[in-house]
Amino acid sequence: MKVFLAALLALAGGTIARAQEAELAPIVVTGTFELNRRPSVTDQFTEHLLKQLEVHRALEEAVERAPWYYSRFWGYMPMKLQSTFDDSAKFFTPGYLTSQSQHVDQALRKSDRESARLFER
């Protein structure tokens, strides 16, 4: 055991003797340091939980205001009670502004130009 400790001390002494120090040029810091003004992670998580609670309360209030509209009975209906149009622009856009109508109009103008050229000769 004594031999082991002596070997360990010799190794430790050898590594300390081989260690060298290095000098670095001094570092100059200019400017000012400002603290990060963002809220901490705990504050952000608390805010997230409060938003979830507000959304949950708003949903509960909506259900309380119109319990018949949000009742489970409507889930058994064969079709949903909602607008059949997924995009209101389809309903309010006049026919002449649709892309299909504009392509037909462009083709008609092109054929008119070609027929005018044929009759000019």
OpenMM code with the backbone's topology and positions (N, CA, C; nanometers):
from openmm import Vec3, app, unit

residues = "MET LYS VAL PHE LEU ALA ALA LEU LEU ALA LEU ALA GLY GLY THR ILE ALA ARG ALA GLN GLU ALA GLU LEU ALA PRO ILE VAL VAL THR GLY THR PHE GLU LEU ASN ARG ARG PRO SER VAL THR ASP GLN PHE THR GLU HIS LEU LEU LYS GLN LEU GLU VAL HIS ARG ALA LEU GLU GLU ALA VAL GLU ARG ALA PRO TRP TYR TYR SER ARG PHE TRP GLY TYR MET PRO MET LYS LEU GLN SER THR PHE ASP ASP SER ALA LYS PHE PHE THR PRO GLY TYR LEU THR SER GLN SER GLN HIS VAL ASP GLN ALA LEU ARG LYS SER ASP ARG GLU SER ALA ARG LEU PHE GLU ARG".split()
positions = [
    Vec3(0.0809, -0.1175, 0.0000),
    Vec3(0.0000, 0.0000, 0.0000),
    Vec3(0.0871, 0.1264, 0.0000),
    Vec3(0.1963, 0.1194, 0.0769),
    Vec3(0.2858, 0.2343, 0.0833),
    Vec3(0.3516, 0.2604, -0.0511),
    Vec3(0.3801, 0.1533, -0.1237),
    Vec3(0.4418, 0.1678, -0.2558),
    Vec3(0.3437, 0.2373, -0.3518),
    Vec3(0.2180, 0.2025, -0.3419),
    Vec3(0.1147, 0.2613, -0.4281),
    Vec3(0.1020, 0.4111, -0.4004),
    Vec3(0.0989, 0.4500, -0.2733),
    Vec3(0.0888, 0.5912, -0.2380),
    Vec3(0.2125, 0.6686, -0.2834),
    Vec3(0.3286, 0.6070, -0.2713),
    Vec3(0.4514, 0.6731, -0.3142),
    Vec3(0.4497, 0.6945, -0.4657),
    Vec3(0.4001, 0.5966, -0.5401),
    Vec3(0.3920, 0.6097, -0.6861),
    Vec3(0.2920, 0.7180, -0.7241),
    Vec3(0.1839, 0.7241, -0.6522),
    Vec3(0.0811, 0.8255, -0.6784),
    Vec3(0.1360, 0.9649, -0.6504),
    Vec3(0.2113, 0.9835, -0.5425),
    Vec3(0.2724, 1.1116, -0.5118),
    Vec3(0.3769, 1.1495, -0.6162),
    Vec3(0.4492, 1.0531, -0.6644),
    Vec3(0.5507, 1.0809, -0.7673),
    Vec3(0.4849, 1.1270, -0.8967),
    Vec3(0.3751, 1.0629, -0.9343),
    Vec3(0.3020, 1.1033, -1.0554),
    Vec3(0.2445, 1.2438, -1.0404),
    Vec3(0.1854, 1.2722, -0.9255),
    Vec3(0.1268, 1.4038, -0.9024),
    Vec3(0.2348, 1.5109, -0.9046),
    Vec3(0.3478, 1.4832, -0.8435),
    Vec3(0.4585, 1.5802, -0.8425),
    Vec3(0.5129, 1.6024, -0.9820),
    Vec3(0.5176, 1.4981, -1.0637),
    Vec3(0.5701, 1.5098, -1.1997),
    Vec3(0.4792, 1.5943, -1.2875),
    Vec3(0.3491, 1.5798, -1.2724),
    Vec3(0.2568, 1.6593, -1.3549),
    Vec3(0.2575, 1.8043, -1.3129),
    Vec3(0.2764, 1.8308, -1.1844),
    Vec3(0.2814, 1.9690, -1.1385),
    Vec3(0.4091, 2.0352, -1.1885),
    Vec3(0.5189, 1.9618, -1.1901),
    Vec3(0.6460, 2.0186, -1.2345),
    Vec3(0.6415, 2.0510, -1.3832),
    Vec3(0.5646, 1.9724, -1.4619),
    Vec3(0.5601, 1.9950, -1.6059),
    Vec3(0.4647, 2.1081, -1.6451),
    Vec3(0.3786, 2.1504, -1.5554),
    Vec3(0.2807, 2.2537, -1.5878),
    Vec3(0.3501, 2.3853, -1.6184),
    Vec3(0.2995, 2.4548, -1.7193),
    Vec3(0.3576, 2.5828, -1.7580),
    Vec3(0.2481, 2.6880, -1.7563),
    Vec3(0.2872, 2.8077, -1.7333),
    Vec3(0.1930, 2.9182, -1.7344),
    Vec3(0.2076, 2.9938, -1.8646),
    Vec3(0.0944, 3.0374, -1.9165),
    Vec3(0.0962, 3.1168, -2.0391),
    Vec3(0.0352, 3.2524, -2.0083),
    Vec3(0.0985, 3.3559, -2.0586),
    Vec3(0.0455, 3.4901, -2.0380),
    Vec3(-0.0254, 3.5351, -2.1642),
    Vec3(-0.1412, 3.5939, -2.1440),
    Vec3(-0.2201, 3.6456, -2.2550),
    Vec3(-0.2211, 3.7970, -2.2501),
    Vec3(-0.2388, 3.8561, -2.3645),
    Vec3(-0.2487, 4.0018, -2.3688),
    Vec3(-0.3766, 4.0438, -2.2967),
    Vec3(-0.3749, 4.1585, -2.2301),
    Vec3(-0.4948, 4.2023, -2.1575),
    Vec3(-0.6097, 4.2304, -2.2545),
    Vec3(-0.7307, 4.2035, -2.2097),
    Vec3(-0.8504, 4.2251, -2.2911),
    Vec3(-0.9169, 4.3531, -2.2433),
    Vec3(-0.9453, 4.4418, -2.3364),
    Vec3(-1.0099, 4.5685, -2.3030),
    Vec3(-1.1550, 4.5603, -2.3494),
    Vec3(-1.2464, 4.5822, -2.2573),
    Vec3(-1.3894, 4.5789, -2.2892),
    Vec3(-1.4394, 4.7217, -2.2927),
    Vec3(-1.4972, 4.7587, -2.4065),
    Vec3(-1.5528, 4.8929, -2.4180),
    Vec3(-1.7038, 4.8817, -2.4302),
    Vec3(-1.7724, 4.9824, -2.3926),
    Vec3(-1.9179, 4.9806, -2.4006),
    Vec3(-1.9782, 4.9574, -2.2632),
    Vec3(-2.1074, 4.9457, -2.2629),
    Vec3(-2.1772, 4.9255, -2.1366),
    Vec3(-2.2484, 4.7924, -2.1397),
    Vec3(-2.2660, 4.7379, -2.0240),
    Vec3(-2.3401, 4.6135, -2.0117),
    Vec3(-2.4793, 4.6452, -1.9614),
    Vec3(-2.5791, 4.5847, -2.0262),
    Vec3(-2.7167, 4.6068, -1.9851),
    Vec3(-2.7784, 4.4734, -1.9466),
    Vec3(-2.8627, 4.4784, -1.8500),
    Vec3(-2.9322, 4.3572, -1.8096),
    Vec3(-3.0376, 4.3213, -1.9125),
    Vec3(-3.0615, 4.1944, -1.9255),
    Vec3(-3.1642, 4.1477, -2.0165),
    Vec3(-3.3002, 4.1831, -1.9570),
    Vec3(-3.3820, 4.2573, -2.0297),
    Vec3(-3.5101, 4.3046, -1.9785),
    Vec3(-3.6242, 4.2069, -2.0055),
    Vec3(-3.5951, 4.0924, -2.0634),
    Vec3(-3.7000, 3.9935, -2.0885),
    Vec3(-3.7431, 3.9295, -1.9579),
    Vec3(-3.8685, 3.8874, -1.9500),
    Vec3(-3.9121, 3.8191, -1.8272),
    Vec3(-3.8437, 3.6836, -1.8134),
    Vec3(-3.8352, 3.6371, -1.6919),
    Vec3(-3.7684, 3.5089, -1.6672),
    Vec3(-3.8540, 3.3943, -1.7189),
    Vec3(-3.7973, 3.2763, -1.7210),
    Vec3(-3.8681, 3.1578, -1.7695),
    Vec3(-3.9882, 3.1296, -1.6801),
    Vec3(-3.9725, 3.1485, -1.5527),
    Vec3(-4.0833, 3.1255, -1.4597),
    Vec3(-4.1972, 3.2223, -1.4872),
    Vec3(-4.1628, 3.3498, -1.5102),
    Vec3(-4.2664, 3.4480, -1.5414),
    Vec3(-4.3367, 3.4153, -1.6728),
    Vec3(-4.2606, 3.3726, -1.7731),
    Vec3(-4.3206, 3.3370, -1.9016),
    Vec3(-4.4144, 3.2181, -1.8862),
    Vec3(-4.3739, 3.1181, -1.8080),
    Vec3(-4.4592, 3.0012, -1.7872),
    Vec3(-4.5857, 3.0388, -1.7114),
    Vec3(-4.5717, 3.1246, -1.6109),
    Vec3(-4.6886, 3.1705, -1.5356),
    Vec3(-4.7839, 3.2467, -1.6261),
    Vec3(-4.7299, 3.3316, -1.7122),
    Vec3(-4.8130, 3.4066, -1.8068),
    Vec3(-4.8849, 3.3122, -1.9028),
    Vec3(-4.8159, 3.2092, -1.9481),
    Vec3(-4.8768, 3.1101, -2.0377),
    Vec3(-4.9931, 3.0398, -1.9678),
    Vec3(-4.9731, 3.0003, -1.8415),
    Vec3(-5.0811, 2.9354, -1.7671),
    Vec3(-5.1995, 3.0293, -1.7464),
    Vec3(-5.1722, 3.1567, -1.7185),
    Vec3(-5.2808, 3.2527, -1.7005),
    Vec3(-5.3608, 3.2715, -1.8291),
    Vec3(-5.2919, 3.2733, -1.9442),
    Vec3(-5.3631, 3.2842, -2.0724),
    Vec3(-5.4517, 3.1633, -2.0959),
    Vec3(-5.4011, 3.0438, -2.0625),
    Vec3(-5.4822, 2.9233, -2.0783),
    Vec3(-5.6053, 2.9279, -1.9885),
    Vec3(-5.5886, 2.9765, -1.8662),
    Vec3(-5.7026, 2.9892, -1.7759),
    Vec3(-5.8056, 3.0884, -1.8291),
    Vec3(-5.7591, 3.1999, -1.8859),
    Vec3(-5.8507, 3.2983, -1.9431),
    Vec3(-5.9291, 3.2397, -2.0596),
    Vec3(-5.8621, 3.1643, -2.1455),
    Vec3(-5.9301, 3.1017, -2.2591),
    Vec3(-6.0336, 3.0020, -2.2089),
    Vec3(-5.9967, 2.9248, -2.1076),
    Vec3(-6.0891, 2.8257, -2.0522),
    Vec3(-6.2108, 2.8944, -1.9902),
    Vec3(-6.1882, 3.0038, -1.9170),
    Vec3(-6.3005, 3.0779, -1.8582),
    Vec3(-6.3900, 3.1378, -1.9653),
    Vec3(-6.3303, 3.1920, -2.0719),
    Vec3(-6.4098, 3.2499, -2.1804),
    Vec3(-6.4953, 3.1430, -2.2466),
    Vec3(-6.4406, 3.0238, -2.2650),
    Vec3(-6.5168, 2.9139, -2.3234),
    Vec3(-6.6323, 2.8735, -2.2323),
    Vec3(-6.6047, 2.8670, -2.1023),
    Vec3(-6.7116, 2.8333, -2.0075),
    Vec3(-6.8221, 2.9379, -2.0082),
    Vec3(-6.7846, 3.0653, -2.0175),
    Vec3(-6.8847, 3.1717, -2.0229),
    Vec3(-6.9682, 3.1625, -2.1495),
    Vec3(-6.9052, 3.1290, -2.2623),
    Vec3(-6.9797, 3.1151, -2.3874),
    Vec3(-7.0791, 3.0004, -2.3780),
    Vec3(-7.0390, 2.8915, -2.3157),
    Vec3(-7.1296, 2.7772, -2.2991),
    Vec3(-7.2441, 2.8144, -2.2065),
    Vec3(-7.2164, 2.8925, -2.1020),
    Vec3(-7.3213, 2.9348, -2.0103),
    Vec3(-7.4202, 3.0283, -2.0770),
    Vec3(-7.3737, 3.1134, -2.1692),
    Vec3(-7.4630, 3.2076, -2.2371),
    Vec3(-7.5571, 3.1381, -2.3340),
    Vec3(-7.5109, 3.0328, -2.4006),
    Vec3(-7.5948, 2.9621, -2.4988),
    Vec3(-7.5783, 2.8119, -2.4790),
    Vec3(-7.6382, 2.7554, -2.3744),
    Vec3(-7.6182, 2.6124, -2.3477),
    Vec3(-7.6804, 2.5228, -2.4546),
    Vec3(-7.7885, 2.5665, -2.5174),
    Vec3(-7.8524, 2.4836, -2.6203),
    Vec3(-7.7644, 2.4737, -2.7445),
    Vec3(-7.6902, 2.5814, -2.7773),
    Vec3(-7.6061, 2.5810, -2.8965),
    Vec3(-7.4861, 2.4885, -2.8791),
    Vec3(-7.4323, 2.4823, -2.7578),
    Vec3(-7.3138, 2.4017, -2.7328),
    Vec3(-7.3460, 2.2650, -2.6733),
    Vec3(-7.4722, 2.2258, -2.6718),
    Vec3(-7.5065, 2.0976, -2.6102),
    Vec3(-7.4596, 1.9809, -2.6972),
    Vec3(-7.4484, 1.8642, -2.6351),
    Vec3(-7.4004, 1.7449, -2.7061),
    Vec3(-7.5024, 1.6933, -2.8073),
    Vec3(-7.6246, 1.7385, -2.7971),
    Vec3(-7.7301, 1.6944, -2.8882),
    Vec3(-7.6932, 1.7186, -3.0338),
    Vec3(-7.6295, 1.8321, -3.0606),
    Vec3(-7.5957, 1.8679, -3.1987),
    Vec3(-7.4889, 1.7759, -3.2575),
    Vec3(-7.4156, 1.7061, -3.1753),
    Vec3(-7.3154, 1.6121, -3.2255),
    Vec3(-7.3772, 1.4903, -3.2920),
    Vec3(-7.5033, 1.4633, -3.2605),
    Vec3(-7.5713, 1.3480, -3.3192),
    Vec3(-7.6414, 1.3820, -3.4500),
    Vec3(-7.6409, 1.5055, -3.4899),
    Vec3(-7.7042, 1.5452, -3.6166),
    Vec3(-7.6189, 1.4937, -3.7324),
    Vec3(-7.6834, 1.4511, -3.8435),
    Vec3(-7.6061, 1.3953, -3.9554),
    Vec3(-7.5190, 1.4974, -4.0276),
    Vec3(-7.5542, 1.6250, -4.0209),
    Vec3(-7.4697, 1.7258, -4.0849),
    Vec3(-7.4475, 1.8402, -3.9873),
    Vec3(-7.3368, 1.9078, -4.0055),
    Vec3(-7.3030, 2.0162, -3.9147),
    Vec3(-7.3817, 2.1412, -3.9511),
    Vec3(-7.4144, 2.2191, -3.8511),
    Vec3(-7.4841, 2.3447, -3.8723),
    Vec3(-7.3802, 2.4551, -3.8860),
    Vec3(-7.3343, 2.4765, -4.0069),
    Vec3(-7.2351, 2.5799, -4.0334),
    Vec3(-7.2459, 2.6210, -4.1789),
    Vec3(-7.1722, 2.7195, -4.2156),
    Vec3(-7.1733, 2.7682, -4.3522),
    Vec3(-7.1176, 2.6610, -4.4457),
    Vec3(-7.1791, 2.6471, -4.5617),
    Vec3(-7.1304, 2.5485, -4.6576),
    Vec3(-7.0124, 2.6016, -4.7374),
    Vec3(-6.9912, 2.7328, -4.7337),
    Vec3(-6.8792, 2.7919, -4.8055),
    Vec3(-6.7590, 2.7986, -4.7138),
    Vec3(-6.6483, 2.7399, -4.7572),
    Vec3(-6.5266, 2.7477, -4.6780),
    Vec3(-6.4562, 2.8808, -4.6981),
    Vec3(-6.4905, 2.9494, -4.8072),
    Vec3(-6.4295, 3.0786, -4.8356),
    Vec3(-6.5404, 3.1746, -4.8755),
    Vec3(-6.5558, 3.2831, -4.8018),
    Vec3(-6.6636, 3.3771, -4.8328),
    Vec3(-6.6397, 3.4484, -4.9650),
    Vec3(-6.5156, 3.4527, -5.0143),
    Vec3(-6.4868, 3.5178, -5.1423),
    Vec3(-6.5573, 3.4455, -5.2567),
    Vec3(-6.5776, 3.3138, -5.2436),
    Vec3(-6.6481, 3.2399, -5.3486),
    Vec3(-6.7927, 3.2868, -5.3605),
    Vec3(-6.8510, 3.3246, -5.2487),
    Vec3(-6.9901, 3.3669, -5.2497),
    Vec3(-7.0043, 3.5093, -5.2993),
    Vec3(-6.9135, 3.5970, -5.2603),
    Vec3(-6.9264, 3.7386, -5.2921),
    Vec3(-6.8563, 3.7802, -5.4206),
    Vec3(-6.7765, 3.6949, -5.4819),
    Vec3(-6.7061, 3.7304, -5.6054),
    Vec3(-6.8001, 3.7141, -5.7239),
    Vec3(-6.8174, 3.8189, -5.8042),
    Vec3(-6.9037, 3.8062, -5.9212),
    Vec3(-6.8433, 3.7109, -6.0242),
    Vec3(-6.9292, 3.6560, -6.1094),
    Vec3(-6.8850, 3.5552, -6.2053),
    Vec3(-6.7809, 3.6052, -6.3031),
    Vec3(-6.7921, 3.7329, -6.3437),
    Vec3(-6.6976, 3.7827, -6.4438),
    Vec3(-6.5573, 3.8027, -6.3879),
    Vec3(-6.5407, 3.7950, -6.2571),
    Vec3(-6.4080, 3.8091, -6.1985),
    Vec3(-6.3409, 3.6752, -6.1695),
    Vec3(-6.4087, 3.5654, -6.1948),
    Vec3(-6.3465, 3.4353, -6.1718),
    Vec3(-6.2412, 3.4096, -6.2783),
    Vec3(-6.1454, 3.3266, -6.2459),
    Vec3(-6.0356, 3.3015, -6.3401),
    Vec3(-6.0855, 3.2296, -6.4645),
    Vec3(-6.1816, 3.1402, -6.4491),
    Vec3(-6.2346, 3.0682, -6.5658),
    Vec3(-6.3019, 3.1656, -6.6627),
    Vec3(-6.3805, 3.2585, -6.6107),
    Vec3(-6.4475, 3.3565, -6.6958),
    Vec3(-6.3461, 3.4473, -6.7642),
    Vec3(-6.2415, 3.4847, -6.6936),
    Vec3(-6.1394, 3.5709, -6.7547),
    Vec3(-6.0623, 3.4983, -6.8641),
    Vec3(-6.0380, 3.3671, -6.8461),
    Vec3(-5.9715, 3.2896, -6.9527),
    Vec3(-6.0598, 3.2813, -7.0762),
    Vec3(-6.1887, 3.2612, -7.0570),
    Vec3(-6.2818, 3.2561, -7.1710),
    Vec3(-6.2857, 3.3903, -7.2406),
    Vec3(-6.2879, 3.4991, -7.1637),
    Vec3(-6.2898, 3.6339, -7.2226),
    Vec3(-6.1620, 3.6601, -7.3014),
    Vec3(-6.0486, 3.6168, -7.2487),
    Vec3(-5.9217, 3.6357, -7.3192),
    Vec3(-5.9201, 3.5554, -7.4496),
    Vec3(-5.9707, 3.4328, -7.4462),
    Vec3(-5.9769, 3.3512, -7.5679),
    Vec3(-6.0699, 3.4144, -7.6709),
    Vec3(-6.1811, 3.4730, -7.6259),
    Vec3(-6.2743, 3.5398, -7.7173),
    Vec3(-6.2091, 3.6608, -7.7821),
    Vec3(-6.1362, 3.7415, -7.7061),
    Vec3(-6.0664, 3.8575, -7.7640),
    Vec3(-5.9608, 3.8131, -7.8647),
    Vec3(-5.8919, 3.7045, -7.8351),
    Vec3(-5.7893, 3.6538, -7.9262),
    Vec3(-5.8523, 3.6071, -8.0571),
    Vec3(-5.9645, 3.5358, -8.0472),
    Vec3(-6.0306, 3.4891, -8.1702),
    Vec3(-6.0875, 3.6060, -8.2494),
    Vec3(-6.1348, 3.7122, -8.1804),
    Vec3(-6.1827, 3.8316, -8.2511),
    Vec3(-6.0694, 3.8981, -8.3289),
    Vec3(-5.9522, 3.9065, -8.2684),
    Vec3(-5.8377, 3.9667, -8.3386),
    Vec3(-5.7984, 3.8839, -8.4610),
    Vec3(-5.7988, 3.7525, -8.4448),
    Vec3(-5.7608, 3.6659, -8.5568),
    Vec3(-5.8635, 3.6724, -8.6696),
    Vec3(-5.9918, 3.6777, -8.6356),
    Vec3(-6.0945, 3.6865, -8.7405),
    Vec3(-6.0887, 3.8222, -8.8099),
    Vec3(-6.0549, 3.9305, -8.7353),
    Vec3(-6.0418, 4.0627, -8.7965),
    Vec3(-5.9258, 4.0632, -8.8955),
    Vec3(-5.8166, 3.9920, -8.8644),
    Vec3(-5.7033, 3.9855, -8.9562),
    Vec3(-5.7411, 3.9087, -9.0823),
    Vec3(-5.8213, 3.8037, -9.0658),
    Vec3(-5.8606, 3.7251, -9.1838),
    Vec3(-5.9458, 3.8072, -9.2794),
    Vec3(-6.0361, 3.8889, -9.2264),
    Vec3(-6.1262, 3.9659, -9.3129),
    Vec3(-6.0621, 4.0930, -9.3660),
    Vec3(-5.9502, 4.1350, -9.3124),
    Vec3(-5.8822, 4.2550, -9.3616),
    Vec3(-5.8112, 4.2275, -9.4936),
    Vec3(-5.7791, 4.1097, -9.5222),
    Vec3(-5.7031, 4.0772, -9.6437),
    Vec3(-5.7850, 4.0811, -9.7635),
] * unit.nanometer
topology = app.Topology()
chain = topology.addChain("A")
for resn in residues:
    res = topology.addResidue(resn, chain)
    for name in ("N", "CA", "C"):
        topology.addAtom(name, app.Element.getBySymbol(name[0]), res)
